[in-house]
């Protein structure tokens, strides 16, 4: 029996760790294992390795070295940015502005703050998942201390007007945070040009190790610590540093940003081929997210008369790894909060799947997935009484 073909189409969920990244990490597990907080000479190599990684992260986003702080991932960075600014600036105000389509690391953090006396405005988005700059401006009050808007949406790939939002925030003397976990390594970022005060990123989204991320904090931002204990990360984040992870993060971000335009163009070409293939060959399929202002490797479609979960199971049988906007929550299938915020009806939101391309994606994979999708959609619709009625009624 032939081995089942393997096609990984879920790079937005995580990526593999590149060999070059792993090779740089390995010595810090076995040979250079010193604690960078120690004073003896053996630990100098690890201390230097951490600072070299910090320089690489800073360079990738246009920041200064001493504005980069390593974390345990993107979720911790989001928590630190929002809680840290909120509690540190409580005397100034208690109002935070965010959007309805943020990652749960942001939404749940804001919900936690609401229970602790803060007020949060959750901005709507348009049908493409785009936040209105005017809505941001109109939501500001004299109590607003922080605006947090994701750089690019993890589900539908829409890239938000970050520079414009940051400009408004700065004009009003409000801090601006962006969750750039999906954007780093896919689109160019310059924190100064884009008026960003705080930025979250995670290594495993751009071929680095899991369990390590960073928070950029512009010099002068008033922010409380999230993790207390020792004086690591210049007294900002306690706990012995994850040296191999930090080294891997530095190498991964250096590689991911060395030819960002070439990488993005390759993904865009394959992405556009798949979007065109779906639109031309599968009827009643709706592209979710902005057609142009979207991440280069993101494809998200809703297919009428089908459950996204059923599609994933059948695609998995063909060796295709994808994901859906639907998630099992409290024993019931909840539609994607992102798609609901974009105004999709429940049944369409339930029928969505996300395909995200990356370094593992080849041209022939696009053809294979398109053929598989056609077959899977046809099979599932063939079992749908709703689709049957729809066709009998002449597509009404």
VOZAKE-796650 format. One record per residue: x, y, z of N, C-alpha, C, CB in turn. Coordinates in pm, whole numbers, plus 50000, padded with zeros to 5 digits. Glycine has a CB too. Layout:
# residues N
XYZXYZXYZXYZ;...
This chain:
# residues 396
500844988050000500005000050000500885012650000499055000050123;500515022249917501295034649909501155042950035500855042849787;502245049950071502165059350184501205070550147503565065050220;500425074750246499485085750223500275098550201498495087350343;499865106550103500515119350076500315128550197499955125949946;501335136450230501245145750342501375160050290502355142850449;500335167850311500365181950269500005190650390499375184550149;500965198450436500735206850554500255220650510502025208050639;499005223450543498385236250505497905243750629497205233950407;498715243350735498315249950859499475257650922497785239450959;500225264850837501385272350885501015283750980502135277950767;499735288150980499325298651073499195293051215497995304951028;499025279751225498925273351357500315271651417498205259551346;501225266351338502625265151379503465261151258502785254851494;504775262251273505695258351167506745248851224506385270851103;507435241751136508545233251181509735242251217508935222851070;510625236751298511855244151332512915240851227512365240451477;513415251151162514395248951055515705243151111514685262250980;516395235251026517625228551069518665238751114518185219950955;518775249851039519765260151075519475265951214519775271350970;518185266851245517765272051377518125261851486516235275051379;517785249251462518085238651558519585237351582517515225251508;520375238151473521835237151485522405247951577522495238151346;521835259851571522305270751658521885268551803521775284251609;520755261851822520225259551957520975248452033518755255951949;521355237851962521855225652026522995227652128522325216351921;524025235752096525115237152194524645242452331526165246452139;523545249752332523075255752457522265246152544522235268052427;522055233852492521455223352574522535215452648520615213852487;523685213552581524665203852631526025209652669524865193352530;526505219252590527865224452614527835237952685528615225852482;527155247552626527075261152683525815262352768527095272052571;525815255152882524585254452961524575263953082524385240353009;525535272853087525625281853202524415290953218526865290253190;524185294953342523105304453373523625318553348522595302753521;522975326153260523505339453225523535349253342522685345353115;522835346053450522845354853567524065352553656521575352753649;524795341453633525975338453714527135347653676526385323753697;528075349353771529175358953748530415352753686529555365453878;530565339253695531785333153644531835333153491531915318853696;533055331553440533315333153296532565322853211534795331953269;532295310853265531605300453188530225305253141531445287653272;529605314153219528255318753184528245330353084527525323053309;529425335353053529465346952962528955343452822530875352452953;529225331052779528785326852644527275327152633529315312752612;526575322552738525105322452733524565336652740524525313852847;525195344852821524755358852833524915365952697525565366352943;526045363252632526325369252500525315364052397527785366052454;524975351152405524035345152310522655351752322523915329952333;522225354452443520935360952466520945374952405520615361652617;522025382352428522105396052376522195396452224523295403352437;522865386452166522945385552019521555383151960523915374351975;520805374252024519425371551980518565384151993518805359852061;518765391452101518005403652123518275413752011518355409852261;519525414651970519885423751860519185419651731521405423951839;519105406551707518475401651583516975404651581518695386451569;516315402951696514885405951704514655420951683514295401351840;515475428951750515345443551739515505448051594516385450551828;516535442751528516805446551388515635442951297518085439751339;515005431551323513915426651237512695435651238513495412751281;512485443151349511285451651358511635466551372510425447251476;512915469851356513315483951359513355489951499512395491951275;513595481451600513625486151739515065487251789512815476651830;515205492251911516505492451979516635479652060516665505152071;517885475052079518115462452151517465462352288519605459952166;517575473552361517065473752499515555475752507517755484552578;514875474852392513415475552390512785461852369512955485152280;513635451352362513165437652338513265429552465513965430952224;512165422952502512115414652622511575400852584511245421252732;512325390452621511915376952584510835371652677513125367552585;509905363952620508765358352693508625343452661507455365952659;507615337352720507355323252692506485321052569506685316852810;506195331752493505395330452371504565342852345504495318352379;503745342152242502915353452203501825356652303502295350852070;501225346352362500135348552458500635355752582499495335152497;501815351852631502375358852746502685373352711503655351652796;503215375452592503545389152548502285397852542504235388952411;501195392152490499915399552485499425402952626498835391252410;499475392952714499045394952853499865405852921499175381852931;501165405252902502065414852966501785428952914503535411052941;501685430352783501475443552723500195449952776501405442552569;499105442252777497795448052811497625449752962496675439152757;497905439153039497775440153184498815450053240497945426353251;500035449053187501115457653238500835472353220502405454153170;500355476253101500005490253075498765494253155499755492452923;497785485453162496545488553233496805491753380495555476853222;497515483053448497745485053591498725496453620498265472153653;499685498353532500675509053554500085522953531501865507053461;499025523753451498455536853414497045538953469498435538153264;496715531353570495355531653624494955545453677495225521353735;495925552753731495605566153785495245575953673496785571653866;495785573153554495525581853438494155578853376496645580153332;493795566153373492525562253312492305547253321492465566753166;491105542753287490795528453297490105523053171489905525953418;490315530253058489625526252935490605520752831488855538252876;490235509352774491055502552672490195500552548491615488752725;490805502252431490105499852304490765488052233490135512652211;489945478452190490455467352111489395463952005490785454752201;489495452251942488525448551839487865435251873489205447751701;486775432551803486025420051827486705407751766484615421351770;487745410051685488345398651613489735395051663488415401751464;490125400251779491455397351832491595382551867491735405951956;492845378351881493155364951932492645364252076494705361851925;492315352252122491785350852257492785355152365491375336452281;494065355152334495055359952430494815374652463496485358052375;494285382052367493935396152390492525397252448494045404252258;491565390552386490165391652431489985386952575489255383452340;490575375652611490415370552747491155379152849490895356152755;492255385152806492965394452894492105406852921494325398552832;491465411652817490565423252833489365419852921490085428252696;488845407852905487725403452989488145402753135487185389852942;489365398053160489915397653296489995411853353491325391053296;490445421253272490565435153319489195441353348491305443553216;488195437453267486835442553293486345438253431485845437453184;486745426253474486365421453607487125428853717486625406353618;488165436053677488995443253773488875458353759490435439153756;487705462653712487395476953714487765484953591488065482853828;488225478253486488555485353362487365484853266489825479353296;487315494753179486285494953075486955492052941485535508753072;486325483252863486895479452733485875481852622487355464652734;486305488552516485475490152397485965480152293485535504952342;485055471652246485375461752143484855467052009484755447652177;485745471651925485345477751799484835467351699486505485551738;483825471051618483355462051513484345462251395481935466051466;484135453051302484925453051178483945452351060485945440851174;484445455250940483575454350823483515439950773484065463850711;482885437950658482695424350605484005417550569481805424750483;485085425250558486395419450525487275417550649487115428350424;486745420950766487525419850888488415431850913488375407450883;488095443050848488925455250859488345464650964489025462450723;489235469851050488835479651151488825493451086489795479251274;487825501551121487755515251070488585524551158486295520051064;489445532351094490265542151166489365552451235491245549251069;488265556051170487315565551229486675559851356486225569251128;486385546751353485805540251472486765540851589485425525651441;488055538951559489085539951664489065554051723490495536451607;489095563751634489125577851676487905581351761489175587151552;486725576851718485475580051788485325572951923484305576651700;486075562051941485965554352066486825560252178486365539752041;487755568952142488685574552241487955583952338489835582152170;488245582152467487715591252570488905597052647486715583752668;488615605752742489715611452821490275601352922489245624052895;489655589452929490125578753019490895567752944488935572653093;491005569152810491645558652730493165558652753491335560552579;493695546852789495145545652815495845536352717495375540652957;495065527852648495685518052557494735514552443496075505352634;495325513452322494615507952206495375495452164494505518652087;494685484252150495325471752108494585466251986495335461352223;495255466351872494685461251746495695451851681494305472951648;495265439951647496175430151588496685434951452495475416651572;497925431351420498535435451293497835428651176500045432051292;497635415651192496945407751089496165396751157497965401850986;494975393951107494115384251173494555369951145492675386151128;494555361851250495035348051239494095339051160495225342351377;492805342351154491865333651083491705337450936490515334151150;491435350250910491135354350772492275362050705489885362850771;493335365050780494535370950720494475385850690494835364050597;493385392450722493255406850692494315414950768491845411850727;495005423650695496025432350755495385445750789497255434350658;495485449750914494805461750963495615474550936494545460351113;494955486150938495665498950912496465503451034494645509950872;497515496051063498295497851187498935511651197499375487251196;499575516051091500275528951095499305540451126500985531650961;498135540151064497145550751083496575550551226496005549150981;496325538351278495805537251415496855542051515495395522551446;498105538151491499185542551579499345557751580500485536151536;499145563851464499255578451453498185585251539499125582951305;496965580051533495865585551613496165584051762494525578451578;496645572251800496985569751940498025579751990497505555351958;499065581851910500145590851951499685605351958501315589651855;498815609151868498275622851870497505625652000497365625251748;496915614952056496105616252178496885612352304494855607752166;498155608852288498955604952404498555591552464498865615452509;498095582252377497645568952419498635558552368496205565952367;498925548552451499825537852408499125528952304500285529352529;499935523752210499385515152105500125501852102499475522051967;499365491052122499905477452119499345469951998499575469752249;500205462051934499715453251827500225439051847500145458651688;499305429551835499635415351836500075412151693498415406251883;501395410751674501945408451539502405394051521503115417951513;501825385051599502235370951595502135365151454501385362751692;501075368351381500905362951246501685370851140499425362751208;502055383051173502655391951072504165390751062502295406151104;504835388851175506315388451175506795377051085506865386551320;507695380450993508215370550899507395369350772508285357150965;506235375750770505385375450651505235389050583504025370350687;505265399650662505185413250608506225421950678503735419250625;506765431950609507775440650672507155448750787508395450250568;507915450150895507435457751011508525467451056507035448351127;508125479851081509015489851139508235496951249509565500051031;508595494251374507795499251486507775514651494508335493651615;508855520851449508895535651453508045541751343510345540651442;508225536751222507445541851109505945539351130507915535250979;505625528351198504215524351215503605529051347504095509451206;504365537051423503835543151547503415532751651502645552051515;504175521951662503855511051755504645512751885504165497151691;503965511651999504605512652130504925499052191503725520452225;504075489252162504265475752213503885465852104503415473252343;504695455352087504435445551982504755431552034505285448651854;503825422252012503995408252054504365399551935502705403052121;505275389851959505635380251854505945366651916506845385351770;505895356251833506125342451878506995334951779504785335051899;508025328351829509005321751743508475310551656510075316351826;507495303051705507055291051631506215294451508506265282051721;505875307151489505125311151369506045313751250504295323551398;507355315151275508285317551163509495308151171508765332351164;509195295151192510175284451182511215284651294510885285251049;510785290151409511595289551530510975279551626511705303551595;511565278251746511035268651844509745273451910512065265951951;509005264051965507805267352041508195271552184506815255152044;507275278652248507515282252388508455293952409508045270652459;508655302052306509485314052322508935325052232510985311152288;508885337152286508395348652211509095361152261506865350152224;508565372652224509155385152271508095396052274510345389352182;508335405752361507515417752364508425429752341506735419052499;508105437552240508785450252218508075460752304508785454352066;508845467952385508305478852467509105491452436508365475252621;508455500952372509155513452339509685519952467508205523152264;510895524952457511505531552573510605542952620512915536952538;510335543352751509495553852807508075549452836509465565352715;507665537752781506315532752808506225528352955505955520752713;505195533053022504975529753162504225516453170504185541053236;504915506153221504335492653220504785484953344504725484953091;503855477953407504175469453523504685455953475502945467753615;505425449053564505855435453534504685425853547507005431253627;504765414853473503735404453479504245392653563503345399553336;505515388953544506115377553615507115382953716506815367553515;506915379753843507775384853950508705373954004506925390554064;509855378254054510845368854107512225374954099510805355454030;513085368754019514455373754003514525385953912515345362853948;515745390253886515955402653810516295400553663517035410553873;515885389153607516205386453466515525396553373515775372353428;515995396953248515465406253147515455420653202514025402053104;516615424453257516815437953312515725441553413516835448353199;515375431453496514415433653604512965434053559514745446253673;512705430553434511355431753379510565418653377511425437153239;511295407253366510585394453352511385383553423510365390753201;510875379253540511595369753624511615355753563510985369353763;512625348053604512745334153562513985332053476511505329753486;514695321053503515895318053424515535317253277516555304753471;516325324053196516025325053053516095311452983516995334852986;515225309752885515225297852799516275300252690513775295052737;517535297352724518645300952634518515294552495519975296952697;518325281052486518215275152351517055281252272518025259952361;515925283452341514755289352274515025303352224513575289552367;515665311452307515965325252270516955325752153516545332852391;517965317052157518925316252046518205312251917520065305952079;517295302351928516515297851812515615308751758515685285751849;514985316251848514125327351807514925337751728513465334051931;516125340851778516985350651710517375346251570518235353151791;517785333651558518175328351427516985327751333518805314351442;515825323451385514625322051301514155335551248513495315451381;514165345751332513665358851286514665365151189513425368351407;515945362251209516965367051115516745360950977518395363651167;516485347950973516245341050846514915345450783516245325850867;513895346850866512545350150815512475364050754511525349050927;513335373050801513275386950752514405390350655513315396550870;515255380450620516385383250531515925386050387517365371550532;514855379150344514295381750210512775380950221514835371550103;512225390050297510795389450328509925391550203510435399950433;510395399850110509615402549989509605390349898510185414749914;510755383849884510835371749801509955360649857512265366949791;510015358849989509215348650058507725351650040509585348250210;507345364250061505935368150050505405366449908505755382750094;506225370049811505775369149671505535354749630506805375449578;506415345649676506245331349646504915326349704507445323149704;504635330249829503385325949892502175332149825503395329550040;502275345049790501155352049726500775345449594501505366749701;501775341449517501525335049387500725322149405502855332249314;501165313849501500465301149526499095303549589501305291949616;499025313349680497745316749742496725320949638497945327949845;497135329749547496205334849446495755323749350496855346249368;496665314449323496305303149237495225294649305497555294449205;495375292449436494385284349507493045291649520494915280549646;493085304549549491845312249558491085311749425492145327049598;491815314049316491215313849182490655299849151492265317849075;491405289549188490975275749163489695272349236492055265949202;489585276849360488365274149439487185281849380488585278049588;487415294649352486315303049300485805298249165486775317449288;486695292649082486295288248947485725274148943487475289048854;486055265949044485695251749036484705246949142486915243649046;484515254949249483595250649354482525261449372484355247949488;481285258449335480225268549349479865270949496478965264249271;479255282449523478785286149657479915285649760477645276849700;481075290949717482235292249807482545307049823483495284449751;482655311649947482875325949974484245328050037481775331450067;485065336649975486365340150031486155349350151487265346949925;486745345950263486665354350383487945362450401486405345750508;487785375150437488945383850454489115393050334490205375650477;489995402650347490235412250240491005405550126491015424450293;490595408350003491225401549888492675405949869490435404449760;492965418549890494325423749867495115425349996494245437149795;494485432050094495205434850220495105422750312494635447550290;495825412050274495795399850354497175393550358494755389850298;497405385150456498695378350468498965370050343498705369350595;500225369350301500545362750174500195348050166501985364250147;500125341150281499855326850275498485322750326500865319550352;497595332550349496295329350411495175327650309495915340150509;494435316550323493245313950242492155309350339493515303050129;491015316150339489905312150425488605312850344489825321250554;487945301550331486695300750255485575295050340486885292250129;484375299750313483165293350367482455286450253482225303850438;482065274050277481365265950177479935263650225482105252350150;478965268350148477565266650186477175251950195476645273850086;476275248850291475665235650310476615225050364475095230850179;477755229550421478755220050471479255224550608479935218650371;479605214850693480255217850821481775217650799479835207450933;482445227750849483895228350835484595216450897484415241050897;484095211951012484715200451081484675187950993483995197751215;483565185850923483445174050835484465174850723482005172950776;484645186850668485645188850563487045185250613485625203350512;487375189950734488705187350790488975172450804488865194150925;487965165050849488135150650869488385143450736486885144650938;487635147450633487825141150502489145145350437486645144650409;489535157850458490825162450405491975155150477490985177750422;491785153050606492805145950684493025131750631492405145450833;491935125450587492045112050529492875112050402490655106250500;492975123850339493785125150218495175130950250493065134150115;495495131750379496815136350421496975151450424497835130650331;495855158650422495915173350419495615179050557494925179050313;496555187050610496365193550740495845207650716497695193750823;494645210450765494055223750754493375226850887493025224650634;492715238250896491995241351019490685248350985492855250251113;489875250351087488565256451066488325267551166487445246051075;487405276551133487045287251225486195281951338486305298351152;485615270151318484785264151422485675257851528483815253651363;485195257851652485965251351759485005245251859486905261451830;485365233751915484515227452015484655235052147484885212352034;483555239952194483565247852318482405243452406483475262952287;482735239052526481715234452623480785223952563480895246352674;481355215252483480555204352426479685208352310479715198652530;479675221352273478865225452158479765232452056477695234852202;479385231351931480185237251824479915252151815479885230451689;480925260151849480775274651843481355279951712481475281451964;480625288351641481205294051519482315303951553480125301051436;483185306451459484315315651478483835329551517485145316451350;484415334851625484055348451668484475358751564484695351751803;485515355551487486005364651382484975365551269487375359851326;484545353951221483575353751110482225359551152483385339451059;481845357351277480585362951326480685378251332480235357251466;481835383251376482045397851382482025403951242483385401151452;482415396051141482405400751002481015400050940483395392450919;480045395051017478655394950970478225382450897478445406350883;479035371750901478615359350834477495352750912479815349650819;476495347250841475465339650912476085327050974474295335850816;475445322051079475955310351152476335298851060474915305551252;475425295650968475655283750885476885285350794474425280850799;477145297550748478345299850666479605299750752478245313250592;479485305550872480635305750963481035291451000480305313951091;480045282751016480315268751049480975261350933479015261651087;480775266150812481305259250694482615264850645480305259750584;483395270450736484645276850693485865267850717484835290150765;486835268950628488135262750653489235272650618488295249550572;490345271250691491515279650668492665271050618491925287250798;493265275350508494455268850452495565279350456494195263450305;496655276250522497755286050530499045279950477497945291050675;499635286950382500805282050310502095286650378500785286750165;503175279750346504475283350403505605276550330504525279850550;506735275250398507945269750336507785255250292509095270850431;506845247950350506635233950311505765232650186506005226250426;505115243650146504155243050035504845243049899503175254850044;504455233349816504995232649679503845235149580505665218649652;504225238349459503235241149353502285229549334503945244249221;502825217149336501955205449313500975203249429502805192949293;501325208349548500415207249662499125215049637501095212449791;499255226349571498085234649541497105226749454498505247949471;497635220349350496795212349259496155200649334497635207149140;496935194149419496445182649494495305186749588497585176049574;495485197849659494475202549754493215207249681495045214049841;493395213849567492225218249488491375206349444492675226349365;492055195849396491325183749354490615177349473492305173549288;491325176849587490755170749707489555178749757491815169649817;489665191949755488565200549800487315198549716488995215249795;487505198049584486365195949493485645183049527486835195649345;486435172649549485875159449579485165159349715486995148849577;485795165349815485245165449950483945173649957486275171250049;483975185349895482785193949895481625187049823483085207549827;481925180949711480905173849634480305162349715481495168549502;481165154949783480725143449864479815148049979481945135749920;480245158450050479465163250165478145169650123480295173250245;478185177150015476925183049966475965172449917477205193049852;476525161549867475685150449821474905144149936476535139849753;475395146150059474715140650177473855151050247475745135050277;473805163150190473095174050256471675175850199473875187050242;470645173650281469275175950233469025190750201468265171150337;469715199650271469565214050245470075217650106470325222350352;471205211750069471765214349936470855208549829473195208449924;470325196649858469425189949764468185198749737468995176049821;467615204249845466445212949831466795225749755465875216449969;467975230949786468455243249723468545241549571469835247249781;469115230449528469255227649384467885225249319470185215349362;467025217749389465675214949336464875227849316464905205549430;465145237649401464455250649392465175260549300464315256749530;466055255049218466745263449120467775272849183465755271549043;468385268249291469425276449355468875288049434470365281449254;467745286149499467115296849579466895292249722465765301349515;
